[in-house]
Amino acid sequence: MNPSTAGTRIGQPNTTAILFFLLFVGITLAITYWAARKTKTTSEFFAAGGGISAAQNGFALAGDFMSAASFLGIAGLVATSGFDGLIYSVGWLVGWPVVTFLVAEPLRNLGKYTFADVVAYRLKQTPVRLSAAVGTLTVVVFYLIAQMVGAGNLIRLLFGLSYETAVVIVGAVMILYVLFGGMIATTWVQIVKAVLLLGGATALAGAVLYPFGFSPTALFREAANRYGPEALAPGKLVSNPLEAVSLGVALMFGTAGLPHILMRFYTVPDAKAARTSVFYATGLIGFFYLVTFILGFGASVLVGRQAIIGVDKGGNMAAPMLAEAVGGTGFLGFISAVSFATILAVVAGLTLSGAAALSHDLWSSVVRKGHAPEAEQLKVARISSLLLGILAVLLGVLFKNQNVAFMVGLAFAIAASANFPALLLSMLWKGFTTKGAVASMLTGSLSAVLLIFLSPTVQVDLLGNASALFPLKNPGIVTLPLSFVVGWVVSLLSPEAEASRRFAEVEHRMHVGAGVPPPVTVPTGVAGSVPPGVPEAPQKD
């Protein structure tokens, strides 16, 4: 049961993997063909026309969120580090209650395609949308680099293809999904991927637990016998408490600021469906992370840490090697194809959110001042998708040999620091102003980039310097409060009467949605007045 590095077929062409991958691509391209016939408007391209059900969106959210880093990375961290490998999955998971209670419903009621719609709702459009686009595109680009480089390295090991070939294949198929099928195709690709990933991971976990009488406790006991009691104790991976808090802050609030996740709330018909879809997604993702915990300990016991590290120093091949150990090359092929499908679906979601920032926030709202015809908006959206897809391939090839761990951390740190504070303040604080929003978003973006560049992740691990100017690997504990404080102070120093006046409208629409006008009460006895309780004419969006 303990294959050596030499005994594994990882890194060699696997017929089963290729067949499963071709089957997945064939099914999803058929979905894209079907979706292309239904995608005629900008609303259908970016938000599937609001026609996705809560359950469907819950699976799509889970598919969008469960990346290769979640499946392969966390299983590898647990396999090589023990209990502490769970810090990432716990950090990501606890971000979902924040999304449920603070973000999902108001976002659906206030916005149209992007989170910038919400921030700019009662503020000046041009400066807010420009600043929001900076944060969104930065998150998308760094997340895309991490996914594409991860795709190249993983597929090179899983399929035996060259790195460049793998990157081009992922980019080409993803461009087809987004360019022709838009959000409808992307949603169904993510649903199919979520079902495959959950099914594959569950089957693998069942195969792991079978020799232990389906008792996780017996599995953990065996891990402790082999690697010592510290395998079940925290503190090995992140020993500094401040580092753990900072990482947790970035992962938790970064989840509530990821543009490709926030965009999914516009695909459902109403706010209730948005909230319900998060409930489904949280359950699916929570179950998935419990399964990856079993896979991690299973790999450490049934494969062995030395064999895992021998194939990949980061431990990313733990789950595929485990599949080979318990199910042979056929199961390895299936898990390999699921890993490829995982990357494809996440990259498609990221590309669509970047295209929305370019087309909707910058072109339609800033350049054309909201007067772009429907056909023009759809054309610009598709051109943006194509350009982002080509950029993703080029960046994936360019960053071939780079350590991409810091890019994922940077994406979450920027999402937490640039997007989340401005989003929350715009919805909850009457005194929030245009200058405050711009200052908050730009401060969050720039401070996160700067502090990660000065952190040990880049200075020591990547550049090989002896020390770093900023002591923490993730700056979330500094940049998130800084973004809130800057937004608050600048808003106090630059009051905006119109933004304050329209807050009541925002508050009302945030709770009851569009199309339900707030009641207007005026003093009785005034000639020509509207009687109390009679609603005024609806506000124009």
Secondary structure by P-SEA (a helix, b strand, c coil): ccccccccccccccaaaaaaaaaaaaaaaaaaaaaaaacccccccccccccccaaaaaaaaaaaccccccaaaaaaaaaccccccaaaaaaaaacccccccccaaaaaaccccccccccccccccaaaaaaaaaaaaaaaaaaaaaaaaaaaaaaaaaccccaaaaaaaaaaaaaaacccccaaaaaaaaaaaaaaaaaaaaaaaaaaaccccccaaaaaaaaaaaccccccccccccccaaaaaaaaaaaaaaaaccaaaaaaccccccaaaaaaaaaaaaaaaaaaaaaaaaaaaaaaacccaaaaaaacccccaaaaaaaaacccaaaaaaaaaaaaaaaaaaaaaaaaaaaaaacccccccccccccccaaaaaaaaaaaaaaaaaaaaaaaaaaccccaaaaaaaaaaaaacccaaaaaaaaccccccaaaaaaaaaaaaaaaaaaaaaccccccccccccccccccccccccaaaaaaaaaaaaaaacccaaaaaaaaaaaaaaccccccccccccccccccccccccccccccc
